[in-house]
Structure formats: structure tokens, C-alpha cells
Amino acid sequence: MARGRRRMKFINADGVGEVGQQISITFRSFVLPPDAKDDYPPGKRISLRLSPGTEVGKIIDRIFAEKVNQIGMVVINGKAVERNILLEEGDRVDVYELLGGG
């Protein structure tokens, strides 16, 4: 008797999706997320699985919540981008803090 494959669900910035409909990205932040532990190393790479067509800004809003105003620059694959860019399979996202100075 063949069993049907059960699709696992995941939650991302756009809500609930199915595992078969995901992309993988690498996310690295030099801004500490609000719930980060004291030993969280800035620049730590994490892998995220998301729905195709997710905007980088939605991920940033979800991860940083009330600290989102501390984001100075978002870089995807080595290029500075706007927050409305859609993420694609294999993207490398780096998030940098605002720099002060005068």
C-alpha cells in the first residue's frame, strides 16, 4: 500500500506555505536582532527557507521588528539594494547598521 507524501508546513514573512515551495538563502546581520542572546556573534551566517517571491524588506521587518530603524544598508550578493527586491534561490543577504559620524 503506497502512502501519499505529506507536505510539511513552514511559516515565513508571507504566512504559511508548503515545504515544496521554498527557496534557500543565507542571511548575515551586523545588527543584533531584538531577541539575540548576549553571545550572539554579529555577522553569523544563518540559512533561511522562504517562499519564492519574498521581499527582503519583509524578512528584515520580521527579524528586527522594533529595531528596523537601525538598519542602514541591505546587500544582496555583494550589491546594495532597496528593500522591495525579491529574494531568489541561493541569495546571500547581508544587513548593516546605520553608521554615525559627521
C-alpha positions as CSV (number, residue, x, y, z in Angstrom):
1,M,0.0,0.0,0.0
2,A,1.6,3.3,-1.1
3,R,1.4,6.2,1.2
4,G,0.9,9.7,0.0
5,R,3.6,12.1,0.9
6,R,2.5,14.6,3.5
7,R,3.9,18.1,2.9
8,M,5.3,19.9,5.9
9,K,4.3,23.4,6.6
10,F,6.6,26.3,7.4
11,I,6.0,29.9,8.4
12,N,7.7,32.8,6.8
13,A,7.2,36.6,6.3
14,D,4.2,35.9,3.9
15,G,2.4,33.4,6.2
16,V,2.1,29.7,5.8
17,G,3.5,27.8,2.8
18,E,4.5,24.3,1.8
19,V,8.0,22.9,2.0
20,G,8.0,22.0,-1.7
21,Q,7.6,25.7,-2.5
22,Q,10.7,27.1,-0.8
23,I,13.9,28.8,-1.7
24,S,17.1,28.8,0.4
25,I,19.0,32.0,1.2
26,T,22.0,32.8,3.5
27,F,21.3,35.7,5.9
28,R,24.0,37.6,7.8
29,S,23.4,40.5,10.1
30,F,25.7,43.0,11.7
31,V,22.7,44.4,13.6
32,L,21.7,42.4,16.6
33,P,18.1,41.2,16.4
34,P,15.9,42.2,19.4
35,D,15.8,38.7,20.9
36,A,19.5,38.0,20.4
37,K,21.4,36.4,23.3
38,D,24.5,38.2,24.7
39,D,26.8,35.7,23.0
40,Y,25.2,36.2,19.5
41,P,28.1,37.0,17.2
42,P,27.5,39.8,14.7
43,G,28.0,38.5,11.2
44,K,26.9,35.0,12.0
45,R,25.5,33.3,8.8
46,I,22.2,31.5,9.1
47,S,20.3,29.6,6.4
48,L,16.6,30.5,5.9
49,R,14.0,28.8,3.8
50,L,11.3,31.1,2.4
51,S,8.5,31.3,-0.1
52,P,9.6,32.3,-3.6
53,G,9.0,36.0,-4.3
54,T,9.5,37.1,-0.7
55,E,10.8,40.7,-0.5
56,V,13.9,41.2,1.5
57,G,12.2,44.0,3.4
58,K,9.6,41.6,4.8
59,I,12.3,39.4,6.2
60,I,14.0,42.4,7.8
61,D,10.8,43.6,9.3
62,R,10.0,40.2,10.8
63,I,13.5,39.6,12.2
64,F,14.2,43.1,13.5
65,A,10.7,44.4,14.4
66,E,11.2,47.5,16.6
67,K,14.9,47.7,15.7
68,V,14.2,48.0,12.0
69,N,15.1,51.8,12.1
70,Q,18.7,50.8,12.9
71,I,19.2,49.1,9.5
72,G,21.4,51.2,7.4
73,M,22.1,49.1,4.3
74,V,21.0,45.8,2.8
75,V,23.3,44.0,0.4
76,I,22.3,41.0,-1.7
77,N,25.1,39.1,-3.4
78,G,27.5,42.0,-2.9
79,K,25.3,44.8,-4.2
80,A,23.4,47.4,-2.1
81,V,19.7,47.0,-2.8
82,E,16.3,48.5,-1.9
83,R,14.0,46.7,0.5
84,N,11.5,45.8,-2.2
85,I,13.9,43.4,-4.0
86,L,12.5,39.8,-4.4
87,L,14.8,37.1,-3.0
88,E,15.8,34.2,-5.2
89,E,17.3,30.8,-4.6
90,G,20.9,31.0,-3.3
91,D,20.9,34.7,-2.5
92,R,23.3,35.9,0.2
93,V,21.8,38.8,2.2
94,D,23.9,41.0,4.5
95,V,22.4,43.6,6.8
96,Y,24.4,46.5,8.2
97,E,23.8,49.0,10.9
98,L,23.4,52.8,10.3
99,L,26.8,54.5,10.7
100,G,27.1,57.7,12.6
101,G,29.6,60.4,12.1
102,G,29.9,63.9,10.9
